[in-house]
Amino acid sequence: MAENRSPSMRETGARVVRTEAEAVRAMADALPADFEAAAQAILNTSGRVILSGIGKSGHIARKINATFASTGTPSAFVHAAEASHGDLGMVMPGDLAILISNSGETAELQSLIAHVARFSIPMVGISKRADSTLMRAADFRLMLPDAPEACALGMAPTTSTTLTLALGDALAIAVMEQRGFQPEQFRTYHPGGKLGAQLMTVAQLMHESEAMPLVEAATAMGDTLVVMSERGFGIAGVVEGGRLVGAISDGDLRRNINRLMECTAGDVATRTPRVIAPDMLAAEAMATMSEKKITALFVVDGDQRPLGILHLHDCLRAGLA
């Protein structure tokens, strides 16, 4: 007689991921009918987008709130259980509410539902039941697909929370793209950590003014070497009429070593050096330095006037490695 074998942890894990992935795919193929109208209402909101839920739905609401806030849509999370104890004052005319409940009958949401109705605050409901109290009260109804939970008992919120999270992300990104949200705006909301470093511009890291190792083309190489040594970037920029016309690197010094002290900076410099713009991402500048095996780049404006200098070490200190 064949022995019943319990699934391995790997098999269970794969089943859970597959179950949730299939549900998300099904929702992608048939987004809720009110999705576009809900997204447009969010885009038109003059106040904040208020997110609320309880339990697992509350955790998902917090994450969706964070996604909205970081992508240019003012938002706030209101704890459903605290709402009737004073936090209803956080939800004002001009706001839009997104209330989440898988069953649509969460008791803690009742005070919020009544509050938004009283002040004619637009409401988006996210639920699995079309005939629930939440969905009957909602102006925009985002129905979750009728998909099984991923746990063997069919009870633990798994597939339903994944679907809700994906739907919230879809709303936030749809609104973000309609706003024309730009990388520099994204950087404003993400100044810290690795992401913040990746979004920094050259202008934020470059050395300006007196720090730049600049010499005139007619400067004797003896004096040029002094400037290079004092500034410590391993490079000197050569200017004529205020414009950068060349750069002197260690390689240029080696190539002219036999006659170096007889030359001027203009004689030794590599003409039309590689330069970067102040609004370029520092990560791009670092990639250029790595590719060309150079350690510093001059930053210039549209007229080739030097604005600053960026060293590879500046990028590394900023966490771009």
Secondary structure per residue as TSV (DSSP state, phi and psi in degrees):
chain	resnum	aa	ss	phi	psi
A	1	M	-	360.0	129.4
A	2	A	-	-66.1	139.2
A	3	E	-	-89.8	131.7
A	4	N	-	-68.2	128.8
A	5	R	-	-113.0	128.5
A	6	S	-	-70.8	144.0
A	7	P	-	-65.0	146.8
A	8	S	-	-71.1	165.2
A	9	M	H	-62.2	-36.3
A	10	R	H	-64.6	-42.3
A	11	E	H	-64.1	-42.0
A	12	T	H	-63.2	-45.5
A	13	G	H	-59.2	-44.1
A	14	A	H	-64.2	-38.3
A	15	R	H	-65.0	-42.2
A	16	V	H	-62.2	-48.9
A	17	V	H	-62.5	-41.5
A	18	R	H	-64.5	-42.5
A	19	T	H	-60.7	-45.7
A	20	E	H	-69.7	-38.9
A	21	A	H	-63.7	-40.6
A	22	E	H	-63.9	-36.7
A	23	A	H	-68.3	-42.3
A	24	V	H	-64.4	-41.5
A	25	R	H	-62.4	-40.8
A	26	A	H	-63.5	-39.0
A	27	M	H	-68.6	-35.8
A	28	A	H	-63.3	-34.7
A	29	D	H	-77.0	-17.0
A	30	A	S	-148.5	73.7
A	31	L	-	-60.8	151.5
A	32	P	-	-52.2	144.0
A	33	A	T	-57.1	-33.8
A	34	D	T	-88.7	7.5
A	35	F	H	-57.0	-53.2
A	36	E	H	-64.4	-40.1
A	37	A	H	-65.3	-38.8
A	38	A	H	-65.3	-43.5
A	39	A	H	-62.4	-40.8
A	40	Q	H	-66.0	-37.5
A	41	A	H	-64.0	-39.7
A	42	I	H	-63.3	-43.5
A	43	L	H	-61.5	-34.3
A	44	N	H	-85.8	-6.8
A	45	T	-	-67.7	127.8
A	46	S	S	-84.4	-23.5
A	47	G	S	-98.7	-134.9
A	48	R	-	-109.3	159.6
A	49	V	E	-91.2	119.8
A	50	I	E	-99.0	124.6
A	51	L	E	-107.6	138.9
A	52	S	E	-153.7	152.3
A	53	G	-	-177.0	176.4
A	54	I	S	-131.4	151.5
A	55	G	T	65.1	-136.4
A	56	K	H	-61.0	-36.2
A	57	S	H	-63.2	-33.0
A	58	G	H	-66.5	-41.0
A	59	H	H	-62.3	-43.3
A	60	I	H	-65.2	-39.9
A	61	A	H	-61.1	-38.9
A	62	R	H	-61.5	-42.9
A	63	K	H	-67.5	-42.2
A	64	I	H	-63.2	-39.8
A	65	N	H	-56.9	-45.5
A	66	A	H	-63.3	-36.8
A	67	T	H	-66.7	-44.4
A	68	F	H	-58.7	-49.6
A	69	A	H	-60.7	-37.0
A	70	S	H	-84.1	-5.8
A	71	T	T	-117.5	23.6
A	72	G	T	95.0	4.9
A	73	T	-	-108.3	111.4
A	74	P	-	-56.5	130.7
A	75	S	E	-151.4	167.7
A	76	A	E	-156.2	149.8
A	77	F	E	-101.1	131.9
A	78	V	-	-117.5	122.9
A	79	H	-	-68.8	123.9
A	80	A	H	-59.4	-38.0
A	81	A	H	-72.8	-25.1
A	82	E	H	-89.2	-14.3
A	83	A	H	-58.0	-43.8
A	84	S	T	-78.6	2.3
A	85	H	T	-114.6	31.5
A	86	G	T	118.8	-24.0
A	87	D	G	-75.3	-7.2
A	88	L	G	-60.7	-24.3
A	89	G	G	-65.2	-13.5
A	90	M	G	-79.1	-15.1
A	91	V	-	-103.8	113.0
A	92	M	-	-120.7	157.8
A	93	P	T	-54.1	138.6
A	94	G	T	102.0	-20.2
A	95	D	-	-82.0	173.2
A	96	L	E	-133.8	136.6
A	97	A	E	-107.7	135.7
A	98	I	E	-115.6	111.3
A	99	L	E	-108.8	134.8
A	100	I	E	-120.9	128.2
A	101	S	-	-158.9	120.3
A	102	N	S	-60.3	-42.2
A	103	S	S	-83.6	-25.2
A	104	G	S	79.2	6.3
A	105	E	-	-122.7	21.0
A	106	T	-	-61.9	118.8
A	107	A	G	-60.6	-37.5
A	108	E	G	-66.0	-17.5
A	109	L	G	-85.0	-9.9
A	110	Q	H	-59.2	-42.3
A	111	S	H	-66.8	-35.1
A	112	L	H	-68.6	-41.4
A	113	I	H	-60.2	-44.4
A	114	A	H	-65.7	-39.6
A	115	H	H	-64.4	-48.0
A	116	V	H	-67.3	-31.9
A	117	A	H	-67.8	-41.8
A	118	R	H	-60.5	-39.4
A	119	F	T	-102.0	14.7
A	120	S	T	53.6	41.9
A	121	I	-	-87.4	123.6
A	122	P	-	-56.6	140.2
A	123	M	E	-130.2	132.8
A	124	V	E	-104.9	125.9
A	125	G	E	-106.5	136.1
A	126	I	E	-120.4	116.9
A	127	S	E	-159.8	169.5
A	128	K	S	-97.9	-11.7
A	129	R	-	-116.2	116.3
A	130	A	T	-68.4	-29.4
A	131	D	T	-95.2	15.3
A	132	S	S	-77.9	164.4
A	133	T	H	-58.1	-43.4
A	134	L	H	-61.4	-48.4
A	135	M	H	-73.5	-29.4
A	136	R	H	-68.1	-31.0
A	137	A	H	-85.5	-19.5
A	138	A	-	-72.3	146.1
A	139	D	S	-81.1	-32.8
A	140	F	E	-127.7	123.8
A	141	R	E	-110.4	113.4
A	142	L	E	-104.9	97.4
A	143	M	E	-81.0	132.0
A	144	L	-	-81.6	144.4
A	145	P	-	-60.1	151.9
A	146	D	-	-81.9	79.9
A	147	A	-	-116.6	145.5
A	148	P	-	-69.5	146.1
A	149	E	-	-65.4	155.1
A	150	A	S	-84.3	-11.6
A	151	C	S	-79.9	154.3
A	152	A	T	-61.8	-29.9
A	153	L	T	-81.7	-14.9
A	154	G	S	70.5	24.6
A	155	M	-	-120.1	-39.5
A	156	A	S	-66.3	129.7
A	157	P	S	-62.1	107.4
A	158	T	S	-132.3	-73.5
A	159	T	H	-59.0	-42.1
A	160	S	H	-63.8	-39.8
A	161	T	H	-72.6	-35.3
A	162	T	H	-63.9	-42.9
A	163	L	H	-61.7	-42.9
A	164	T	H	-64.5	-42.6
A	165	L	H	-62.7	-45.2
A	166	A	H	-63.1	-39.3
A	167	L	H	-66.0	-40.7
A	168	G	H	-63.5	-42.4
A	169	D	H	-62.3	-40.9
A	170	A	H	-61.1	-42.4
A	171	L	H	-62.3	-49.0
A	172	A	H	-61.6	-43.4
A	173	I	H	-74.1	-35.7
A	174	A	H	-60.6	-42.5
A	175	V	H	-67.9	-42.4
A	176	M	H	-57.7	-46.1
A	177	E	H	-68.5	-35.0
A	178	Q	H	-66.3	-31.2
A	179	R	H	-72.6	-17.3
A	180	G	T	72.2	34.9
A	181	F	-	-59.6	127.8
A	182	Q	-	-105.3	159.5
A	183	P	H	-54.5	-37.8
A	184	E	H	-67.2	-31.8
A	185	Q	H	-70.8	-39.2
A	186	F	H	-59.9	-40.1
A	187	R	H	-62.5	-33.7
A	188	T	H	-59.2	-36.3
A	189	Y	H	-92.1	-4.8
A	190	H	-	-133.6	57.6
A	191	P	-	-74.4	-17.9
A	192	G	S	-103.0	166.4
A	193	G	H	72.0	-169.9
A	194	K	H	-61.9	-40.9
A	195	L	H	-63.3	-42.7
A	196	G	H	-61.8	-39.7
A	197	A	H	-64.2	-43.2
A	198	Q	H	-62.9	-24.1
A	199	L	T	-99.2	2.4
A	200	M	-	-71.1	146.4
A	201	T	B	-96.1	165.3
A	202	V	H	-57.8	-40.2
A	203	A	H	-59.9	-29.4
A	204	Q	H	-75.9	-19.7
A	205	L	H	-112.9	-19.0
A	206	M	-	-69.9	156.7
A	207	H	E	-92.6	134.9
A	208	E	E	-114.5	175.6
A	209	S	G	51.0	-120.8
A	210	E	G	-64.8	-18.0
A	211	A	G	-73.8	-20.4
A	212	M	S	-72.8	132.7
A	213	P	-	-84.8	84.9
A	214	L	E	-114.5	140.7
A	215	V	E	-137.6	155.1
A	216	E	E	-74.8	156.6
A	217	A	T	-60.1	-30.9
A	218	A	T	-84.6	0.2
A	219	T	-	-66.9	133.5
A	220	A	B	-63.2	148.2
A	221	M	H	-65.6	-27.9
A	222	G	H	-60.2	-45.9
A	223	D	H	-69.6	-33.7
A	224	T	H	-64.1	-41.2
A	225	L	H	-62.9	-35.2
A	226	V	H	-63.4	-45.0
A	227	V	H	-61.9	-44.3
A	228	M	H	-61.4	-40.8
A	229	S	H	-68.2	-42.6
A	230	E	H	-66.4	-41.0
A	231	R	H	-78.3	-31.8
A	232	G	-	75.9	22.4
A	233	F	S	-98.4	-7.8
A	234	G	S	74.1	19.9
A	235	I	E	-156.9	154.5
A	236	A	E	-134.2	140.9
A	237	G	E	-97.7	140.2
A	238	V	E	-108.1	125.9
A	239	V	E	-119.3	149.1
A	240	E	E	-137.6	123.2
A	241	G	T	60.6	31.1
A	242	G	T	82.7	-1.7
A	243	R	E	-107.2	145.2
A	244	L	E	-77.9	119.6
A	245	V	E	-116.0	-8.0
A	246	G	E	-169.9	171.3
A	247	A	E	-144.1	145.0
A	248	I	E	-115.2	120.3
A	249	S	E	-113.7	177.9
A	250	D	H	-58.6	-35.8
A	251	G	H	-63.4	-39.4
A	252	D	H	-65.1	-38.2
A	253	L	H	-63.6	-43.7
A	254	R	H	-65.9	-39.3
A	255	R	H	-66.6	-23.1
A	256	N	T	-114.6	20.8
A	257	I	G	-59.6	-35.5
A	258	N	G	-70.3	-24.5
A	259	R	G	-126.9	16.5
A	260	L	G	-54.6	-47.8
A	261	M	G	-75.4	-5.0
A	262	E	G	-94.2	-6.4
A	263	C	-	-101.7	164.6
A	264	T	B	-100.8	169.6
A	265	A	H	-60.3	-38.0
A	266	G	H	-64.8	-30.1
A	267	D	H	-70.3	-34.4
A	268	V	H	-91.9	-27.7
A	269	A	S	-62.9	147.9
A	270	T	E	-81.4	119.5
A	271	R	E	-75.9	156.7
A	272	T	S	45.9	63.1
A	273	P	-	-68.9	161.8
A	274	R	-	-70.3	129.4
A	275	V	E	-131.8	169.1
A	276	I	E	-133.7	161.9
A	277	A	-	-96.6	152.7
A	278	P	T	-65.2	-26.2
A	279	D	T	-90.5	3.0
A	280	M	S	-68.9	145.2
A	281	L	B	-64.4	136.6
A	282	A	H	-60.4	-32.2
A	283	A	H	-62.4	-37.8
A	284	E	H	-67.2	-41.6
A	285	A	H	-62.9	-40.3
A	286	M	H	-63.6	-40.0
A	287	A	H	-62.4	-39.4
A	288	T	H	-63.6	-43.9
A	289	M	H	-62.8	-41.2
A	290	S	H	-65.5	-42.9
A	291	E	H	-65.6	-41.6
A	292	K	H	-90.5	-0.9
A	293	K	T	56.8	48.1
A	294	I	-	-123.9	157.5
A	295	T	S	-109.2	-8.4
A	296	A	E	-151.1	147.5
A	297	L	E	-135.1	139.5
A	298	F	E	-82.0	145.1
A	299	V	E	-105.9	126.3
A	300	V	E	-129.6	161.2
A	301	D	-	-90.8	-170.2
A	302	G	T	-66.1	-18.3
A	303	D	T	-100.4	15.6
A	304	Q	-	65.4	23.1
A	305	R	-	-86.1	128.3
A	306	P	E	-67.4	130.5
A	307	L	E	-107.6	-25.1
A	308	G	E	180.0	-174.6
A	309	I	E	-140.7	138.5
A	310	L	E	-117.1	127.4
A	311	H	E	-105.6	150.4
A	312	L	H	-54.5	-37.4
A	313	H	H	-63.6	-31.5
A	314	D	H	-62.3	-40.7
A	315	C	H	-66.2	-42.8
A	316	L	H	-65.4	-41.3
A	317	R	H	-65.0	-29.7
A	318	A	T	-78.1	-5.1
A	319	G	T	89.1	24.8
A	320	L	-	-84.8	-8.2
A	321	A	-	-67.8	360.0
